[in-house]
Amino acid sequence: MADSHKSTSATATPDLDKRLFGKKQFLAQVNWNYQVTGFKEYATQSSVGNIGPGYKVKLRQGQLLVRQAEKLEDIHLLSYRNEQFLAEWLQYSPAALVRIDTAFDELRLKTWANLCNRFGKRIFLRIPRYRQLPEYSTPIRWWLKRSLDWAIAATLLIILSPLFLMLAALICISSPESVITKQCCVGRRGKLFYIYNFRSPAWGSWMLKYNLDKLPQLFNILQGNMSFVGRYPQTLYETINISPQQQQLLNALPGITGIWQVKNQFGLSLADKFNTEQQYLKNWSLWKDLKIVLLTIVNTFLRQVNS
């Protein structure tokens, strides 16, 4: 047992090593290939087997694969430890990228997303592949679209910087909370990222009326996580409650606006939204994106007139 301890904890820090191996009933052996043995005996003597789905963790080519364990002997120690333990474990992990199943609940996925963001690790949901995307069918036009996204976003940030400062000052005056809010959303190929919005306290109705709360999403475009026009940016809650077939569309890039907003689809079912966005991706063109942008501006103006 002592030899196993020394060989499997060589890359861990002394403090982390002490926590990992301090109690024999928790663990018989662990190594940095993320394999655990001895957990079955611990689980049968405690209540951990009834808490929920456990993690099956594997390190492969610099990526940490986190799946739902189907067998008790596959369950990783991380499954039933607290957030602080997971944070320290992730901090010292050699993996730079995490891929995690959508089988876990929203709280667990948010915890992983927050910790990966904290330690500079990218995290993706494991979703079905989808090849019917513009970036594969028309790569040159897609490259042009992305170039326009970055150029226009950078230009707008410079031009609108006085407006940004004014809105930030108004929010600071009316609320002690942070100026920018962050929401975890699912981006291209299932990448988890934070979508930015201005907080809308006392000035909320006015900012929402003119879509000014979305201005910080220009930074999301510069980061490569969004486009001006794209699919609806799904939240984690929405993602884990749709079918694998619908999850295929999460391979596409989300947008500040899209066909979902122009057609006022907020009241439609997920299936109807899925079908509409699928048709948009199959028939994508730069002209259609420009049309969507113009219709979004017109619809925003009409709302002001009608109100």
Sequence and secondary structure as in RCSB ss.txt:
>XXXX:A:sequence
MADSHKSTSATATPDLDKRLFGKKQFLAQVNWNYQVTGFKEYATQSSVGNIGPGYKVKLRQGQLLVRQAEKLEDI
HLLSYRNEQFLAEWLQYSPAALVRIDTAFDELRLKTWANLCNRFGKRIFLRIPRYRQLPEYSTPIRWWLKRSLDW
AIAATLLIILSPLFLMLAALICISSPESVITKQCCVGRRGKLFYIYNFRSPAWGSWMLKYNLDKLPQLFNILQGN
MSFVGRYPQTLYETINISPQQQQLLNALPGITGIWQVKNQFGLSLADKFNTEQQYLKNWSLWKDLKIVLLTIVNT
FLRQVNS
>XXXX:A:secstr
 HHHHHHHSTTS HHHHHHHHS TTT SEE TT  EESHHHHHHTSSGGGSS  EEEEEETTEEEEEE SSGGG 
 GGGGS HHHHHHHHHT S SEEEEETTS HHHHHHHHHHHHHTT EEEEE      SHHHHSHHHHHHHHHHHH
HHHHHHHHHTHHHHHHHHHHHHHH SS SEEEEEEE GGGBEEEEEEE  STTHHHHHHTTGGGTTHHHHHHTTS
 EEE B   BHHHHTTS HHHHGGGGS BEEE HHHHTTGGGS HHHHHHHHHHHHHT  HHHHHHHHHHHHHHH
HHHHHH 
